[in-house]
Amino acid sequence: MSLALPTLLCLELILGQSTQAQKGALPQPNITTQPGSMVLFKKYVTIQCWGPAKAEAYKIFKEGGPEPREAETSTLYIKEMKTDWTGLYRCSYRRGKLWSPRSAPLTLVITGTYAKPSLSSMSGTVVASGDEVIWKCFSKFKFDRFILTKEDGFHAIQNESSTCQDNQCKAIFHRDPVTHTQAGTYMCYGAFNNNPYLWSHPSNPLELEVKECPDGSTRPRDPRPTQECPDGSTRLRDSGPTQGPSQNLPLLIGMPVAILLCLFLLVLLFLCICHRKAKNKATKTGRQPQAAESRNRQAPEARDPQDVTYLQVAFNGPNQGTFSTPRQTHTSEYATIVPK
């Protein structure tokens, strides 16, 4: 008897440890949906529970719904997506008499119920790794909540309450710090608290690019945040006074240099004009003596003998005491006539 009791206690301890090890040996399953977690109204959708090959039965749970029945298949088929099918889903599988832990939750929503909101980036569409990214989702509809999603997976959801002012409701989403894994396409949706699984149409997609900086010295940023236009297109806008002093430093240095360069060119132009005027004045002063000298040289040449006209004057007069008038020639005199 003294040996039987310790032996029984050891056997019970060993069996208990074996049972606990067997319970913890079952891995958690995964749950997925096709074509996706965001489904349009009355569309076909399937929910799949993924367990090990030796799983014997499955259960797919809906949060707030009745306890599901055990089924040999791991797939739940929904022929028409309606409001009653929206919500959170989990699944579990059985092997032997043990059930696995439940999977992570899967959110199934209906989209396209309301008009789409707008999405803009307040920090630009190109950021450096490690920087902060700020998104703003806004709409004229008074949504209670806005949801930010990443196109490559539903796990990237952020859900924020909205604030309304001046006939516009908005929500701000922060992500800090960002890495290259967060680059991609983002969209946002609007919803109301009375039915959080009925979402609006998606906003226009917004592409985020994350650049790696190995040395950490330069962080390329797009200084032009984006905004969504009324026609639904996304454009870049000027950040204006939000730029920091480091971004304005080239402008502050370049302005004085440009002003000095303009002043230097103006002074150089003024000196050139003065030099040209002085040169023209000196040329005119040198031409005046040459003109006077040429006139003096031309004066004697004007009195050329060929230009002199000789006039012969003959005086004839009667002799005293006679009536005859014999011709008597007197000495001729010549007068020179110079034309003026």
C-alpha positions in Angstrom: 0.0 0.0 0.0 2.9 2.4 0.8 4.2 2.0 -2.8 0.8 1.9 -4.6 -0.2 5.5 -3.6 2.9 7.3 -4.9 2.7 5.2 -8.0 -0.9 6.3 -8.7 0.0 9.9 -8.1 2.8 9.8 -10.5 0.6 8.2 -13.2 -2.0 10.9 -12.7 0.6 13.7 -13.0 2.0 12.2 -16.2 -1.5 11.7 -17.8 -2.4 15.3 -16.8 0.7 16.7 -18.4 0.1 14.6 -21.5 -3.5 16.0 -21.8 -2.3 19.6 -21.4 0.4 19.1 -24.1 -2.2 17.5 -26.4 -4.5 20.5 -25.9 -1.8 23.0 -26.7 -0.6 21.1 -29.7 -3.5 22.2 -32.0 -2.4 25.3 -34.0 -4.8 28.2 -34.6 -6.6 28.1 -38.0 -6.8 30.9 -40.5 -10.0 32.3 -42.0 -10.3 34.0 -45.4 -13.0 35.1 -47.8 -13.5 35.2 -51.5 -13.7 37.5 -53.5 -12.8 39.7 -50.5 -13.9 41.1 -47.1 -15.7 44.1 -48.7 -18.6 42.9 -50.9 -21.2 44.7 -52.9 -24.9 44.1 -52.0 -26.4 40.8 -53.3 -23.0 39.5 -54.5 -21.8 35.9 -54.0 -19.2 35.3 -51.3 -17.5 32.3 -49.6 -15.8 32.0 -46.2 -13.0 29.5 -45.8 -11.5 28.0 -42.6 -8.0 26.6 -43.0 -6.9 23.9 -40.6 -4.4 21.0 -40.7 -4.9 18.0 -43.0 -6.0 15.8 -40.1 -8.9 18.1 -39.0 -12.1 16.1 -38.7 -14.7 18.9 -38.4 -15.1 22.7 -38.5 -17.2 25.5 -37.0 -17.5 29.0 -38.4 -18.8 31.4 -35.8 -20.5 34.8 -36.4 -20.1 37.3 -33.5 -23.6 37.8 -32.0 -25.1 34.9 -33.9 -26.2 31.5 -32.7 -23.8 28.7 -32.0 -22.9 27.1 -35.4 -23.3 23.4 -36.1 -20.3 21.1 -36.5 -19.6 20.5 -40.2 -17.2 18.3 -42.1 -16.7 21.0 -44.7 -14.5 24.1 -44.0 -16.4 26.5 -46.4 -19.4 28.6 -45.8 -21.2 29.7 -49.0 -23.3 32.9 -49.1 -25.3 33.1 -52.3 -26.5 36.7 -51.8 -24.7 39.2 -49.6 -27.2 41.0 -47.4 -27.1 43.0 -44.2 -27.7 39.9 -42.0 -24.5 38.3 -43.2 -22.3 41.3 -42.3 -20.2 41.2 -39.1 -17.2 39.5 -37.5 -16.4 35.8 -38.2 -14.1 33.3 -36.6 -13.5 29.6 -37.1 -12.2 26.5 -35.3 -11.6 22.8 -36.1 -11.7 19.6 -34.3 -9.2 16.7 -34.2 -10.3 13.8 -32.1 -12.1 15.2 -29.1 -10.1 18.5 -29.0 -11.1 21.8 -30.6 -8.5 24.2 -31.7 -8.4 27.8 -30.5 -10.5 30.2 -32.6 -9.0 32.1 -35.5 -8.4 35.8 -35.7 -11.5 37.8 -36.6 -12.6 38.3 -40.2 -14.7 41.5 -40.9 -17.3 41.1 -43.6 -18.9 44.3 -44.8 -21.2 45.6 -47.6 -19.8 48.5 -49.6 -21.5 50.9 -52.0 -24.4 51.8 -49.7 -23.6 55.6 -49.6 -21.8 58.2 -51.7 -18.0 58.1 -51.6 -15.9 60.4 -49.4 -12.7 62.1 -50.4 -9.1 61.2 -49.4 -6.1 63.5 -49.3 -2.6 63.3 -48.0 -1.5 66.1 -45.7 2.2 65.1 -45.8 2.6 64.4 -49.5 2.5 61.3 -51.6 6.3 60.7 -51.5 7.9 60.3 -48.0 11.1 59.0 -46.6 11.2 55.9 -44.5 10.7 56.8 -40.8 8.6 59.9 -41.5 5.0 60.5 -40.4 2.2 60.2 -42.9 -1.1 62.0 -42.3 -4.3 61.3 -44.3 -7.6 63.1 -44.2 -10.9 61.5 -45.2 -13.8 63.9 -45.5 -17.3 64.1 -46.9 -20.4 66.3 -46.9 -22.4 63.4 -45.5 -22.5 63.3 -41.7 -20.8 59.9 -41.3 -20.1 58.9 -37.8 -16.9 57.1 -38.7 -14.3 56.9 -41.5 -12.3 53.8 -42.3 -8.9 53.8 -44.0 -7.9 50.7 -45.9 -4.9 49.5 -47.9 -5.6 47.9 -51.2 -3.4 44.8 -50.8 -5.0 43.7 -47.5 -7.8 44.2 -45.1 -5.4 44.1 -42.1 -4.3 47.7 -42.8 -7.7 49.2 -41.6 -7.8 52.2 -39.3 -11.2 53.2 -38.0 -11.6 56.8 -36.6 -14.5 58.8 -35.4 -15.4 61.8 -37.4 -15.7 65.5 -36.5 -18.1 67.8 -38.3 -17.8 71.5 -38.9 -19.0 73.9 -41.7 -21.1 71.2 -43.4 -18.2 68.8 -43.6 -17.2 65.8 -41.6 -13.7 64.5 -41.5 -11.3 62.1 -39.8 -7.5 62.3 -39.5 -5.3 59.2 -39.8 -1.7 59.1 -38.5 0.9 56.6 -39.4 4.4 57.1 -37.8 6.9 56.0 -38.6 6.4 54.5 -42.0 8.4 51.8 -43.8 8.6 50.5 -47.3 6.0 47.9 -46.4 3.4 50.6 -46.0 3.8 51.9 -49.5 0.8 51.2 -51.7 -2.7 52.3 -52.6 -5.0 53.6 -49.9 -8.8 54.3 -49.9 -11.3 55.4 -47.3 -15.0 54.7 -46.6 -17.7 56.3 -44.5 -20.1 54.5 -42.1 -22.7 55.1 -39.4 -22.7 53.8 -35.9 -26.1 52.2 -36.1 -24.8 49.8 -38.7 -21.0 49.8 -38.8 -20.8 47.1 -41.4 -22.6 49.1 -44.1 -20.0 51.2 -45.8 -20.1 53.9 -48.5 -18.5 53.6 -52.0 -14.7 53.8 -51.7 -12.9 57.1 -52.3 -10.6 57.6 -55.2 -7.3 55.7 -54.6 -4.3 57.5 -53.3 -0.8 56.1 -54.0 1.9 56.4 -51.3 5.6 56.0 -52.1 8.1 55.4 -49.4 11.8 56.0 -50.2 14.7 54.4 -48.3 17.6 56.7 -47.2 20.5 54.5 -46.1 22.6 57.4 -44.8 19.7 59.1 -43.1 21.1 62.5 -44.1 18.6 63.4 -46.9 14.9 62.7 -46.7 13.2 63.4 -50.0 9.7 64.8 -49.5 7.0 65.8 -51.9 6.3 69.3 -50.6 2.9 69.4 -52.4 0.2 67.6 -50.5 -2.7 66.2 -52.5 -6.3 67.1 -52.6 -9.2 65.5 -54.3 -11.0 67.6 -56.9 -14.8 67.8 -57.3 -14.6 65.7 -60.4 -13.0 62.9 -58.4 -9.5 63.3 -59.7 -6.5 63.6 -57.3 -4.1 66.5 -57.8 -1.2 68.1 -56.1 -1.4 71.4 -54.4 1.1 73.9 -53.1 1.9 73.7 -49.4 2.3 77.5 -49.1 3.4 78.7 -45.7 3.7 75.3 -44.3 7.3 74.9 -45.6 10.0 74.9 -43.0 13.0 77.3 -42.9 15.3 74.6 -44.4 13.2 74.4 -47.5 13.2 78.2 -47.9 17.0 78.5 -47.4 17.9 78.3 -51.2 15.4 81.0 -51.9 16.8 83.2 -49.2 20.3 82.8 -50.6 19.4 83.1 -54.2 17.4 86.4 -54.0 20.4 88.7 -52.8 22.7 87.1 -55.4 20.1 87.8 -58.2 19.7 91.4 -57.0 23.5 92.0 -56.9 23.9 90.5 -60.4 21.2 92.8 -61.8 22.8 95.9 -60.2 26.2 94.9 -61.7 24.6 94.6 -65.2 22.9 98.0 -64.8 26.2 99.7 -63.8 28.0 98.0 -66.7 25.4 99.1 -69.1 25.6 102.7 -67.8 29.4 102.8 -68.3 29.1 101.5 -71.8 26.6 104.3 -72.7 28.8 107.0 -71.2 31.9 105.7 -73.0 30.0 105.7 -76.3 28.7 109.3 -75.9 32.3 110.5 -75.1 33.6 108.8 -78.2 31.0 110.3 -80.4 31.7 113.8 -79.0 35.4 113.5 -79.6 34.8 112.4 -83.2 32.6 115.5 -83.9 35.2 117.8 -82.4 38.0 116.4 -84.6 35.9 116.8 -87.8 35.4 120.7 -87.4 39.1 121.8 -88.0 39.2 119.5 -91.0 36.1 121.2 -92.5 37.6 124.7 -92.0 40.9 123.7 -93.6 39.1 122.2 -96.6 37.2 125.4 -97.1 40.4 127.5 -97.0 41.9 125.2 -99.6 38.9 125.6 -101.9 38.9 129.5 -101.8 42.1 130.0 -104.0 41.1 127.3 -106.3 37.9 129.2 -107.0 40.0 132.0 -108.6 41.2 130.0 -111.5 42.3 132.1 -114.5 39.8 130.2 -116.6 37.1 131.6 -114.5 38.3 135.3 -115.1 36.4 137.5 -117.6 38.2 140.3 -119.3 36.3 143.3 -120.6 37.9 145.7 -123.1 36.8 149.3 -123.0 37.5 151.6 -125.9 37.2 155.4 -125.6 36.4 157.4 -128.8 36.1 161.2 -128.7 36.0 164.1 -131.5 39.0 166.4 -132.2 38.7 170.1 -131.5 37.7 172.4 -134.3 36.6 169.8 -136.9 33.3 168.1 -137.6 34.9 165.0 -138.9 35.1 162.2 -136.6 38.1 160.2 -137.5 38.5 157.1 -135.4 41.3 157.3 -133.0 42.1 154.4 -130.8 43.1 155.0 -127.3 44.9 152.7 -125.0 42.8 149.8 -123.9 42.2 149.1 -120.3 41.2 145.8 -119.0 39.2 145.1 -115.9 39.0 141.8 -114.2 35.6 140.6 -113.1 35.6 137.8 -110.6 32.4 136.0 -110.2 31.2 135.7 -106.6 
